Amino acid sequence: MKTKLQIACMTVLVLVFMAAASQASPAHWTYEGDTGPEHWGELDEDYLACKNGTQQSPIDIKHSELTASDTIQPMEVHYGKTEANIQNNGYTIQVGLKDHQNYIVLDGTRFMLAQFHFHHPSEHQIDGQHADMELHFVHKSGDGKTAVLGVLIKKGAENKAFESIWSSMPATETEEAVELEDTVDPASMLPANLHSIRYSGSLTTPPCTEGVSWIVLDNPIEMSQAQIDQFAAIFPDNHRPVQPLGDRKAVSVEH
């Protein structure tokens, strides 16, 4: 017979184990093999949206199927120079901003720019074709909603806007972000024409949370082949394949 003290101790141990399990790190995921995109939804209960979601990102943007809008207001962009840090988080190169002066306005709601990062090749397709890379500006509203501005990157001229980032880009995973010596200017990383495609989607990495407002710019920016190759040497492939559009509509918004 177990004593009351033994039972109490066992109960405490079970509670401690359950608490530890609830605080465990999310399951490890990758872009290939048994932990690649087609298996994300099987790796962790928190990732179920990756396989069960109905509004997943990225998508193939087909111009022939776009709906033009005369009612949606163009996105307002309020970007400027800011201090930042850089990190190789094992999945991408991420640049974090140190102030809260950069934001966009969507349909009257302000979304503050938190960080931006890169994918190779692009995650979104345009008429069935990938771009060489894609830049994602990730924003948060005051009530916790997410808006991501996607900028496609194609091979062309060297892009000076990314010079300080590329010169400091960690080739291996880093535990902490490192301060960039020079400021960054997100405004200089956008094309002149901000014509966009809008749709409701998700995060493109686990947990694939839905309810994300996506703005994908129709016009790409350029990077040199050397710049693209430098990123590709670190991340040969860090894109999620396109997901079914389903009954969603992608809307074309003039700027």
Summary of the structure (lengths in Angstrom):
residues: 255
radius of gyration: 20.7
end to end distance: 76.7
largest distance: 78.7
contacts: 746
relative contact order: 0.22
helix: 24%
strand: 31%
